[in-house]
Amino acid sequence: MKILLGLLLFSTMIWADNLALVDHVDSRLEWAGVPAVKVGDRVDGFGWQLGGFVEVRNDARFHQGYLPNHQWRGYAQLGYIQTIHCADSLTLLLPAGFHHESAHASMGIQESTNQAYELLYDGRYRNVNRNVFTAGLAMHYQHHWDLQMRGDYLGYVRSRNTPEGANTALTNAQGVSAGLDVSFPLSWVGKAQWRWMIGGFFRQEFASNQMTATLVHFDEPSGAQELAVNYPVFRATRTFQGSTGLSLPLGKRKVILYAEYGFGNLGGFQDSRQEITRVAGGVMLSR
């Protein structure tokens, strides 16, 4: 019984989520050429995790002030992690869960531009909606330093990642993701328990077969043109993100001073045809 309780408790402690995850649950202040604010938290218990956040950021192409107000994103997750092996410094786990992401632009924002990607801000209601069931395998190696790795299958249901289409159609799709974290104690700061963290994340979303009739802006030689076309509801996208930071415990949470590099589709309100690059830094409060 003691071993069983120990495994249940251990499974709630050792895997939260990847530092570089595009949907990392935390509260943060961030600067990426323009400001972003996120407010979120997570609760853990007996292998279960429940959490979420609300994020507001500006689009770097349309900086309109010091308070973020362009892109809104809500995220919620419910997951369970089952320990399947625990010996010496190595633990293997089976994580599974459900995640929801909804993102849209502030209504009323319109920008004069002749670039198709930037005409997401044309006054129409456009949104991203991801509902995804996940199942995977995670590994945690704990010694003087910590190594965590995780891979997941992503099953999207009633989802869309193409806000460039002026519709709200939903479909099913699939994807895969992988994450890695390494952290090292910094003994040179004495008893403060600072740790240096490095994380990487990759996600590949695969296109669905469903098309819908809609209006989409395309770049033409004469400038952006809005055309009526049959357009995918869910397109193939790729995401790469790397993060590093200094972590200091603060009660049951930790404060992390971080820097981050991302490329591709970085979640939230983004034209699925566009791969963007974002370099960011800030401070977060996390579990």
Secondary structure, 3 states (H helix, E strand, C coil): CHHHHHHHHHHHHHCCCCCCCCCCCCEEEEECCCEEEEEEEEEEECCEEEEEEEEEECCCCCCCCCCCCCEEEEEEEEEEEEEEEEECCEEEEEEEEEEEEEEEECCCCECCCCCHHHHHCECCCCEEEEEEEEEEEEEEEECCCEEEEEEEEEEEEEEECCCCCCCCCCEEEEEEEEEEEEEEECHHHHHHCCEEEEEEEEEEEECCCCEEEEEEEEEECCEEEEEEEEEECCCCEEEEEEEEEEEEEECCEEEEEEEEEEEECCCCCCCCCCCEEEEEEEEEEEC
